Amino acid sequence: MIVKDPISGSPVDTETAEYRADAWGKTYYFDSEIHRRRFLEGSRVAYFSMEIGLSSDIPTYSGGLGVLAGDAVRSSADLRIPLVAVTLVSRKGYLRQKITGDGVQQELPDEWNPAQYMRLLPRTVTVRIEGRDVHIRAWFHDHESPVGGLVPVILLDTDMEENAPDDRQITSYLYGSDSAYRLRQEIVLGIGGVKMLKALNFRVERYHMNEGHSSLLTLELMRMNGYDADTAGDMCVFTTHTPVAAAMDTFSYDDVEKALDFPIDTLKKYGGEDRLNLTLLALNMSKYHNGVAKAHQEYSQKLFHGYHIREITNGVHPFTWTSPEFQRLFDRYMHGWANEPELLVRVGKIPNEEIWDAHVKAKAALIDDVHESTGVTLDPEVLTIGFARRATGYKRATLIFSDLDRLKEINRKWPIQLLFSGKAHPHDEGGKQLIKDIYAFRDRLKGEIEVVYLENYSMDLAGKLTSGVDVWLNTPLPPMEASGTSGMKAAFNGVMNFSVLDGWWVEGCVEGVTGWAIGPGPDEPVTEERRRAQELRDLYNKLEYVILPLYYSMEDEWTHRMKNAIGLIAYYFNSHVMMRRYASEAYL
């Protein structure tokens, strides 16, 4: 059948060009080459991020920041926001995690071949690093949405014969090696990224820096505009995800002067007098700044005194993070939900038994996966608590084990089982110790409470965990969780959150309706000792007297709260809402 291409107006043979999109509520047919050319024309926003999570097979991400960037790409394509994303190719990934029987993390390269997933572009550019030319090429991945939108992703690569051996490795490891390596990476990302977009003839009106890693792009913009900082700054948007100054990238000016070809006096004016602070550079060189949750915005405003910090709460991509079981259910009752997630507010019309059946199937799929990967057989009837995120101290993965006698007592009354996952940075000895501690608690609880740690956390595993557990646990030390998004993924699958009031959960929590809070709110003035006591009291009391009785004794009430998670959280805390806000508030 011949139909008209909705983009170009040209005739298209649907036998060869069909692109179907039931979950988005429409069926589109288009000639992909005409469509691609159309979307690569015109001005657009350049979205720079050190990491972007495109899929588990493309390990160019380490955790939340990269997965968020991937969701921004996916939603921009769905919403047809004219965006191009820039990142590093990270040929050896972040790390492939192996864990020994006693909980010792081993780090292996997570190598992949970009030629299997994207095409190499013919253009190259050079940047000056430590007085020599470093050549950069680019891989092109175009993310196409089922509703016709397209976002190109440019992955920068220095693994070229023209480069010295050390320079060929600059884009090998995500966050690898030492401070000097990180600075070289950030020169390639920021300065090299701007040059590559220019060489590829992209017309960019806004440069969005997703965290400070890419803020050296502002230096190239200044060069292009005769060192006019105001003109360069008018083009820039900066999103901070860092709630503490100690976590920001800084470099000594001795190292910067050696590595970077740029006037040091100008750098000190915009990036700090004592050390080059990339967050400070991004703040001074952009006219729009935002935090990633309301609580984070308030904290950032105190941290960055004198700057106007706005708030755009993070979100997750609706279709990507909804399990196949719930995708099919939503398709039947809320046609078009994937591109209009606000339709999920109508979840009340879905019968309770169908919600529960979809969850049971997602849980069964997770249990099968756990058995296949670990040999452990979990009980599908037992309430399963999930905790999966980067293994580092402030996430406090072991908080639930603070009182083992109390935990055992609760389990004898109402059985529970616990699933953990997450990677520690190779240089984070405290994070690695947390993994060992969880293995030790597993051994101490053996025969009473099943505790499983799933190695090599990835996007695929995150999707299975956030859809298959019954309760999603989150216990960061406030105010360290800038936003967090794993709990939003859980909500798309009717999984309820049990979390410390930090990050996005300050906005999402309606006690007993959308989930449950642990500890005091961010505005309650308490000492650290009192905070800890209240957290443990809430953690154990709510688990024993509220959550477990509800799960085991009141199935309809439990299912009703699953619907609340979908209809009151997922409908709003998603990357479609997030990107619409960026488009209307930051990009225009």
C-alpha positions as CSV (number, residue, x, y, z in Angstrom):
1,M,0.0,0.0,0.0
2,I,1.2,3.5,-0.9
3,V,0.7,6.2,1.8
4,K,1.9,9.7,2.3
5,D,5.0,10.2,4.5
6,P,3.8,12.4,7.5
7,I,7.1,14.3,7.5
8,S,8.1,14.8,3.9
9,G,4.7,14.3,2.2
10,S,6.3,11.9,-0.3
11,P,4.7,8.6,-1.2
12,V,5.9,5.6,0.9
13,D,5.4,1.9,0.3
14,T,4.2,0.5,3.7
15,E,5.5,-3.0,2.8
16,T,9.0,-1.7,3.2
17,A,8.7,1.4,5.4
18,E,6.1,0.5,8.1
19,Y,6.9,1.7,11.6
20,R,4.2,0.7,14.0
21,A,3.6,2.2,17.4
22,D,0.6,0.9,19.3
23,A,1.7,2.0,22.7
24,W,2.0,5.6,21.5
25,G,-1.5,5.6,20.1
26,K,-0.7,6.0,16.4
27,T,0.7,4.1,13.5
28,Y,3.2,6.0,11.3
29,Y,4.7,5.2,8.0
30,F,7.7,7.0,6.7
31,D,10.7,6.8,4.4
32,S,13.5,6.6,6.9
33,E,16.1,8.4,4.9
34,I,13.9,11.3,4.1
35,H,12.8,11.4,7.7
36,R,16.4,11.3,8.9
37,R,17.4,14.2,6.7
38,R,14.5,16.2,7.8
39,F,15.4,15.8,11.5
40,L,19.0,16.5,11.0
41,E,18.2,19.9,9.4
42,G,17.5,23.1,11.4
43,S,18.9,24.4,14.6
44,R,18.8,22.4,17.8
45,V,19.8,21.9,21.4
46,A,23.2,20.2,22.0
47,Y,22.9,18.0,25.1
48,F,26.4,17.2,26.5
49,S,26.9,14.4,29.1
50,M,30.0,12.4,30.1
51,E,27.8,9.3,30.0
52,I,24.6,8.4,28.2
53,G,22.8,5.1,28.8
54,L,21.5,4.0,25.4
55,S,21.1,0.3,26.2
56,S,22.8,-2.5,28.3
57,D,24.7,-3.6,25.2
58,I,26.3,-0.1,24.8
59,P,28.0,0.4,28.2
60,T,28.6,4.1,28.0
61,Y,27.1,4.8,31.4
62,S,27.9,4.0,35.0
63,G,24.6,4.7,36.8
64,G,21.9,7.3,37.3
65,L,23.4,10.2,35.5
66,G,23.9,8.3,32.3
67,V,20.6,6.5,32.4
68,L,18.9,9.9,33.0
69,A,20.7,11.2,29.9
70,G,19.5,8.3,27.9
71,D,15.9,8.9,29.0
72,A,16.3,12.6,28.0
73,V,17.3,11.4,24.5
74,R,14.4,8.9,24.3
75,S,11.8,11.4,25.4
76,S,13.2,14.2,23.2
77,A,12.7,11.8,20.2
78,D,9.2,10.9,21.3
79,L,8.3,14.6,21.7
80,R,10.2,15.7,18.6
81,I,12.4,18.1,20.5
82,P,15.3,19.1,18.2
83,L,18.1,17.8,20.2
84,V,21.6,16.3,19.4
85,A,23.4,14.5,22.2
86,V,27.2,14.4,22.7
87,T,29.2,12.0,24.8
88,L,32.3,9.8,24.8
89,V,32.5,6.4,23.2
90,S,34.0,4.7,26.3
91,R,35.2,1.7,24.4
92,K,36.0,-0.3,27.5
93,G,32.9,0.8,29.4
94,Y,32.7,1.6,33.0
95,L,33.4,-1.8,34.5
96,R,32.1,-5.3,34.3
97,Q,31.6,-6.5,37.9
98,K,32.4,-9.9,39.2
99,I,31.9,-10.7,42.9
100,T,33.7,-13.5,44.7
101,G,31.9,-15.8,47.1
102,D,32.8,-13.6,50.1
103,G,31.8,-10.3,48.5
104,V,35.0,-9.0,47.0
105,Q,34.3,-6.9,43.8
106,Q,36.5,-7.6,40.9
107,E,36.6,-5.0,38.0
108,L,37.0,-6.2,34.4
109,P,36.8,-4.1,31.2
110,D,33.4,-4.0,29.7
111,E,34.6,-3.9,26.1
112,W,32.3,-3.4,23.1
113,N,32.6,-2.6,19.4
114,P,30.8,0.6,18.4
115,A,30.8,-0.6,14.7
116,Q,28.1,-3.2,15.7
117,Y,25.7,-0.5,16.8
118,M,26.5,2.7,14.9
119,R,28.3,4.2,12.0
120,L,31.6,6.0,11.8
121,L,31.4,9.6,10.5
122,P,33.9,10.8,7.9
123,R,34.8,14.1,9.7
124,T,37.5,14.5,12.3
125,V,38.6,17.4,14.5
126,T,41.7,18.1,16.6
127,V,42.1,19.6,20.1
128,R,45.3,20.7,21.8
129,I,46.2,18.7,24.9
130,E,49.6,19.1,26.6
131,G,50.9,21.0,23.6
132,R,50.1,18.3,21.0
133,D,47.2,17.8,18.6
134,V,44.8,15.0,19.6
135,H,42.6,13.8,16.7
136,I,39.0,13.0,17.4
137,R,36.5,11.1,15.3
138,A,32.8,10.4,15.9
139,W,30.4,7.6,15.9
140,F,26.8,8.3,15.0
141,H,23.9,6.6,16.7
142,D,20.4,7.9,15.7
143,H,17.7,7.1,18.2
144,E,14.4,6.9,16.4
145,S,11.1,7.1,18.3
146,P,8.1,4.9,17.2
147,V,6.2,8.2,16.7
148,G,8.7,9.5,14.2
149,G,11.1,11.7,16.2
150,L,14.8,11.3,15.9
151,V,17.7,12.3,18.1
152,P,21.3,11.8,16.8
153,V,23.9,10.8,19.4
154,I,27.5,11.7,18.7
155,L,30.1,9.5,20.5
156,L,33.6,11.0,20.4
157,D,36.5,8.6,19.9
158,T,40.3,9.2,20.1
159,D,41.4,5.7,19.3
160,M,43.0,6.7,16.0
161,E,46.4,5.8,14.4
162,E,47.3,9.5,14.2
163,N,47.3,9.8,18.0
164,A,50.0,8.9,20.4
165,P,49.4,5.6,22.4
166,D,48.3,7.4,25.5
167,D,46.0,9.7,23.6
168,R,44.3,6.8,21.9
169,Q,43.2,5.7,25.4
170,I,41.5,9.0,26.4
171,T,38.0,7.7,25.4
172,S,38.6,4.1,26.6
173,Y,37.3,4.1,30.2
174,L,34.4,6.0,31.6
175,Y,35.7,7.9,34.7
176,G,38.9,5.9,34.5
177,S,42.4,6.4,36.0
178,D,43.4,9.6,37.7
179,S,42.7,13.4,37.7
180,A,45.0,14.0,34.6
181,Y,43.1,11.4,32.6
182,R,39.8,12.9,33.6
183,L,40.9,16.4,32.5
184,R,42.0,15.1,29.1
185,Q,38.6,13.4,28.8
186,E,36.8,16.6,29.6
187,I,38.8,18.5,27.1
188,V,37.8,16.0,24.4
189,L,34.1,16.1,25.5
190,G,33.7,19.8,25.9
191,I,36.0,21.4,23.4
192,G,36.1,18.5,21.0
193,G,32.4,18.1,21.1
194,V,31.7,21.7,20.1
195,K,34.2,21.4,17.3
196,M,32.7,18.2,16.1
197,L,29.2,19.6,16.0
198,K,30.5,22.5,13.9
199,A,32.4,20.2,11.6
200,L,29.2,18.2,11.1
201,N,27.3,21.4,10.2
202,F,24.8,21.2,13.2
203,R,23.3,24.6,13.9
204,V,23.2,24.8,17.7
205,E,21.3,27.4,19.6
206,R,21.6,26.0,23.1
207,Y,24.3,23.9,24.8
208,H,22.9,21.9,27.7
209,M,25.6,20.8,30.2
210,N,24.3,17.7,32.1
211,E,26.6,18.1,35.1
212,G,29.9,20.0,35.1
213,H,32.0,17.4,33.2
214,S,31.3,19.1,29.9
215,S,31.7,22.7,31.0
216,L,35.0,23.2,29.1
217,L,32.7,23.5,26.0
218,T,32.2,27.1,27.2
219,L,35.8,27.9,26.4
220,E,35.4,26.9,22.8
221,L,32.2,29.0,22.6
222,M,34.2,31.9,23.9
223,R,36.9,31.3,21.3
224,M,34.2,31.2,18.6
225,N,32.7,34.5,19.8
226,G,35.9,36.5,20.2
227,Y,36.2,35.7,23.9
228,D,32.9,37.4,24.6
229,A,31.7,35.5,27.7
230,D,28.2,37.1,27.7
231,T,27.5,35.9,24.2
232,A,28.8,32.4,25.0
233,G,26.9,32.3,28.3
234,D,23.6,33.2,26.6
235,M,23.8,29.9,24.7
236,C,24.3,27.7,27.8
237,V,22.1,25.7,30.2
238,F,23.6,24.0,33.2
239,T,22.0,21.2,35.2
240,T,23.8,20.3,38.5
241,H,23.3,16.9,40.0
242,T,25.9,17.3,42.8
243,P,24.7,18.1,46.3
244,V,28.1,18.6,47.9
245,A,31.1,20.7,46.9
246,A,33.6,17.9,47.6
247,A,32.2,15.9,44.7
248,M,32.8,18.5,42.1
249,D,35.6,18.2,39.5
250,T,38.5,20.5,40.3
251,F,42.0,20.7,38.9
252,S,45.1,22.6,39.9
253,Y,46.1,25.4,37.6
254,D,49.5,23.9,37.1
255,D,47.9,20.8,35.6
256,V,45.4,22.9,33.6
257,E,48.1,25.2,32.2
258,K,50.0,22.2,31.1
259,A,47.0,20.4,29.5
260,L,44.9,23.2,28.2
261,D,45.5,25.9,25.5
262,F,43.5,28.8,27.0
263,P,44.3,32.0,28.8
264,I,44.7,31.2,32.5
265,D,43.5,34.7,33.6
266,T,40.2,34.1,31.8
267,L,39.9,30.6,33.3
268,K,40.5,32.0,36.8
269,K,37.9,34.7,36.3
270,Y,35.1,32.2,35.5
271,G,36.4,28.9,37.0
272,G,37.8,30.0,40.4
273,E,41.0,31.6,41.6
274,D,42.6,28.8,43.4
275,R,41.7,25.7,41.3
276,L,39.7,25.2,38.2
277,N,36.2,24.2,39.4
278,L,34.1,22.9,36.5
279,T,30.9,23.4,38.3
280,L,31.8,27.0,39.0
281,L,32.8,27.5,35.4
282,A,29.4,26.1,34.3
283,L,27.5,28.4,36.7
284,N,29.4,31.5,35.5
285,M,29.1,30.6,31.9
286,S,25.4,29.8,31.6
287,K,22.3,32.0,32.0
288,Y,20.1,29.1,33.1
289,H,20.9,26.8,36.0
290,N,18.8,24.1,37.6
291,G,18.8,21.4,40.2
292,V,17.0,18.1,39.7
293,A,14.4,18.1,42.5
294,K,12.8,20.7,44.7
295,A,14.7,19.7,47.7
296,H,17.9,19.7,45.7
297,Q,17.2,23.1,44.3
298,E,16.8,24.5,47.8
299,Y,20.0,22.9,49.0
300,S,21.9,24.0,45.8
301,Q,20.7,27.6,46.3
302,K,22.4,27.6,49.7
303,L,25.5,25.9,48.3
304,F,25.8,28.2,45.3
305,H,25.0,31.5,47.0
306,G,24.4,34.3,44.6
307,Y,23.3,32.2,41.6
308,H,19.6,31.8,40.7
309,I,19.1,28.0,40.8
310,R,15.8,26.8,39.4
311,E,14.3,23.3,39.7
312,I,13.3,20.7,37.1
313,T,12.7,17.4,38.7
314,N,14.2,14.4,37.0
315,G,12.0,11.7,35.3
316,V,12.3,8.3,33.7
317,H,11.2,7.3,30.2
318,P,7.7,5.7,30.3
319,F,8.0,2.9,27.8
320,T,11.6,1.9,28.6
321,W,10.9,1.4,32.3
322,T,7.5,-0.3,32.1
323,S,7.7,-4.1,32.1
324,P,6.2,-6.0,29.2
325,E,3.4,-7.2,31.5
326,F,2.3,-3.7,32.4
327,Q,2.9,-2.4,28.8
328,R,0.3,-4.8,27.6
329,L,-2.1,-3.9,30.4
330,F,-1.7,-0.2,29.8
331,D,-2.2,-0.7,26.0
332,R,-5.5,-2.3,26.6
333,Y,-6.9,0.3,28.9
334,M,-5.1,3.6,28.2
335,H,-4.2,3.6,24.5
336,G,-1.4,6.1,23.7
337,W,0.0,6.1,27.3
338,A,3.6,5.8,26.3
339,N,3.7,9.2,24.6
340,E,1.1,10.7,26.9
341,P,2.0,9.3,30.3
342,E,-0.5,11.6,31.9
343,L,-3.1,9.1,30.8
344,L,-1.9,6.8,33.6
345,V,-3.9,8.9,36.0
346,R,-6.9,6.9,34.7
347,V,-5.4,3.6,36.1
348,G,-8.4,3.3,38.4
349,K,-10.4,1.8,35.6
350,I,-8.1,-1.3,35.4
351,P,-9.6,-4.1,37.5
352,N,-7.5,-4.9,40.6
353,E,-7.0,-8.5,39.6
354,E,-5.4,-7.5,36.3
355,I,-3.0,-5.2,38.1
356,W,-2.1,-8.0,40.5
357,D,-1.8,-10.5,37.7
358,A,0.7,-8.3,35.8
359,H,2.8,-7.9,38.9
360,V,2.8,-11.6,39.6
361,K,4.1,-12.3,36.1
362,A,6.8,-9.6,36.4
363,K,7.8,-11.0,39.8
364,A,8.0,-14.5,38.4
365,A,10.2,-13.3,35.5
366,L,12.6,-11.7,38.1
367,I,12.6,-14.8,40.3
368,D,13.5,-17.0,37.2
369,D,16.3,-14.6,36.3
370,V,17.7,-14.7,39.9
371,H,17.7,-18.5,39.9
372,E,19.4,-18.6,36.5
373,S,22.1,-16.2,37.5
374,T,22.7,-17.3,41.1
375,G,21.1,-20.7,41.6
376,V,19.0,-19.2,44.5
377,T,15.3,-20.0,44.4
378,L,13.2,-17.2,45.8
379,D,9.6,-17.8,47.1
380,P,7.1,-15.9,44.9
381,E,4.7,-15.7,47.8
382,V,7.2,-13.9,50.1
383,L,7.3,-10.1,50.1
384,T,10.4,-9.1,48.2
385,I,12.3,-5.9,48.9
386,G,14.7,-4.5,46.3
387,F,17.7,-2.1,46.8
388,A,19.8,-1.4,43.7
389,R,22.0,1.6,43.1
390,R,25.7,2.6,43.1
391,A,27.5,1.0,46.0
392,T,28.8,4.0,47.9
393,G,28.7,5.1,51.5
394,Y,26.0,7.7,51.5
395,K,23.5,5.3,49.9
396,R,23.6,3.3,53.1
397,A,22.7,-0.1,51.6
398,T,23.2,-1.8,54.9
399,L,20.8,0.3,57.0
400,I,18.2,-2.4,57.0
401,F,20.7,-4.7,58.8
402,S,21.3,-2.3,61.7
403,D,19.3,-4.5,64.1
404,L,19.5,-8.1,63.0
405,D,17.6,-9.4,66.0
406,R,14.7,-7.1,65.2
407,L,14.8,-8.0,61.5
408,K,14.7,-11.7,62.4
409,E,11.8,-11.2,64.7
410,I,9.9,-9.4,62.0
411,N,10.7,-12.1,59.5
412,R,9.4,-14.9,61.8
413,K,6.0,-13.0,61.9
414,W,5.9,-11.9,58.3
415,P,8.5,-13.4,55.9
416,I,10.7,-11.2,53.8
417,Q,13.5,-11.7,51.2
418,L,16.0,-9.1,50.1
419,L,17.6,-8.4,46.7
420,F,20.6,-6.1,46.2
421,S,22.6,-4.9,43.3
422,G,25.1,-2.2,42.4
423,K,28.7,-1.5,41.4
424,A,31.3,0.3,43.5
425,H,33.7,2.7,41.7
426,P,37.1,1.0,41.4
427,H,38.6,3.6,43.8
428,D,35.8,3.7,46.3
429,E,37.0,1.3,49.0
430,G,34.1,2.2,51.2
431,G,31.7,1.2,48.5
432,K,33.5,-2.1,48.0
433,Q,33.3,-2.7,51.7
434,L,29.5,-2.2,51.7
435,I,29.2,-5.1,49.2
436,K,31.4,-7.3,51.4
437,D,29.2,-6.3,54.4
438,I,26.0,-7.4,52.6
439,Y,27.6,-10.7,51.8
440,A,28.5,-11.1,55.5
441,F,24.9,-10.3,56.5
442,R,23.7,-12.8,54.0
443,D,25.8,-15.5,55.6
444,R,24.6,-14.5,59.1
445,L,20.9,-14.6,58.0
446,K,21.3,-17.9,56.1
447,G,18.4,-20.2,56.7
448,E,16.1,-17.4,58.0
449,I,16.1,-14.5,55.5
450,E,17.1,-15.0,51.9
451,V,19.6,-12.2,50.9
452,V,20.8,-12.1,47.3
453,Y,23.3,-9.7,45.7
454,L,23.1,-9.7,41.9
455,E,26.3,-8.8,40.2
456,N,27.0,-6.5,37.3
457,Y,24.1,-4.1,37.6
458,S,22.9,-2.8,34.2
459,M,19.9,-1.2,32.6
460,D,18.4,-4.6,31.8
461,L,18.8,-5.8,35.4
462,A,17.4,-2.5,36.7
463,G,14.3,-3.0,34.6
464,K,13.7,-6.5,36.0
465,L,14.3,-5.4,39.6
466,T,12.2,-2.3,39.6
467,S,9.3,-4.2,38.1
468,G,9.6,-7.6,39.9
469,V,10.1,-6.7,43.6
470,D,7.2,-5.8,45.9
471,V,8.7,-2.8,47.7
472,W,11.6,-0.5,46.6
473,L,13.8,0.5,49.4
474,N,16.0,3.7,49.4
475,T,18.0,4.9,52.3
476,P,20.4,7.7,51.3
477,L,21.9,10.1,53.9
478,P,20.1,13.5,53.3
479,P,20.8,15.7,51.5
480,M,23.1,13.6,49.4
481,E,20.5,12.2,47.0
482,A,20.1,15.0,44.5
483,S,17.1,13.3,42.9
484,G,17.3,9.5,42.4
485,T,15.1,7.9,39.7
486,S,15.0,4.2,40.4
487,G,11.9,4.6,42.6
488,M,10.2,6.3,39.6
489,K,10.9,3.2,37.5
490,A,9.3,1.1,40.2
491,A,6.2,3.2,40.2
492,F,5.5,2.6,36.5
493,N,5.2,-1.1,37.5
494,G,3.0,-0.5,40.6
495,V,5.9,-1.1,43.0
496,M,5.7,1.0,46.0
497,N,8.5,3.1,47.5
498,F,9.8,2.9,51.1
499,S,12.3,5.7,51.2
500,V,14.1,8.3,53.2
501,L,12.7,11.8,52.5
502,D,15.4,13.0,50.2
503,G,15.6,13.9,46.5
504,W,12.4,13.4,44.4
505,W,10.7,11.4,47.1
506,V,10.1,14.6,49.1
507,E,7.7,15.5,46.3
508,G,6.4,12.0,45.5
509,C,5.6,10.7,48.9
510,V,2.0,10.8,50.2
511,E,2.3,8.7,53.4
512,G,0.4,5.5,53.1
513,V,-1.0,6.5,49.7
514,T,1.9,6.4,47.3
515,G,4.3,4.6,49.6
516,W,6.0,5.3,53.0
517,A,8.7,7.6,54.3
518,I,11.7,6.7,56.5
519,G,12.9,9.3,59.0
520,P,12.2,13.1,59.3
521,G,11.6,15.5,56.4
522,P,14.2,17.9,55.1
523,D,12.8,20.8,57.0
524,E,12.7,19.1,60.4
525,P,15.7,20.4,62.5
526,V,17.1,17.2,64.2
527,T,20.5,16.1,65.3
528,E,22.2,13.3,63.4
529,E,21.6,11.0,66.4
530,R,17.9,11.7,66.5
531,R,17.7,11.4,62.7
532,R,19.3,8.0,62.9
533,A,17.0,6.8,65.7
534,Q,13.9,8.0,63.8
535,E,15.0,6.3,60.6
536,L,15.5,3.0,62.3
537,R,12.2,3.3,64.2
538,D,10.3,4.0,60.9
539,L,12.2,1.4,59.0
540,Y,11.4,-1.5,61.3
541,N,8.0,-0.3,62.7
542,K,6.4,0.5,59.3
543,L,7.8,-2.7,57.9
544,E,6.3,-4.8,60.7
545,Y,3.1,-3.0,61.5
546,V,2.0,-1.4,58.2
547,I,3.7,-2.8,55.1
548,L,3.8,-6.5,55.8
549,P,0.3,-6.8,57.2
550,L,-1.0,-4.9,54.2
551,Y,0.8,-7.2,51.8
552,Y,-0.2,-10.5,53.5
553,S,-3.7,-9.8,54.7
554,M,-5.3,-7.1,52.5
555,E,-4.6,-7.9,48.8
556,D,-7.2,-5.5,47.5
557,E,-5.8,-2.6,49.7
558,W,-2.3,-3.5,48.5
559,T,-3.4,-3.5,44.9
560,H,-5.2,-0.2,45.4
561,R,-1.9,1.4,46.5
562,M,-0.1,-0.1,43.5
563,K,-2.6,1.9,41.4
564,N,-1.7,5.0,43.4
565,A,1.9,4.5,42.6
566,I,1.0,4.4,38.9
567,G,-1.7,7.1,38.9
568,L,-0.1,9.6,41.3
569,I,3.6,9.1,40.6
570,A,4.3,7.6,37.2
571,Y,1.9,9.9,35.4
572,Y,4.0,12.9,36.5
573,F,7.5,11.8,37.5
574,N,8.6,10.9,33.9
575,S,11.1,12.2,31.4
576,H,8.3,13.5,29.1
577,V,7.3,16.0,31.8
578,M,11.0,16.7,32.4
579,M,11.9,17.4,28.8
580,R,8.7,19.5,28.2
581,R,9.9,21.7,31.0
582,Y,13.4,22.0,29.7
583,A,12.0,22.8,26.3
584,S,9.7,25.6,27.6
585,E,11.8,27.0,30.5
586,A,15.4,26.4,29.6
587,Y,15.8,26.1,25.8
588,L,13.5,28.8,24.5
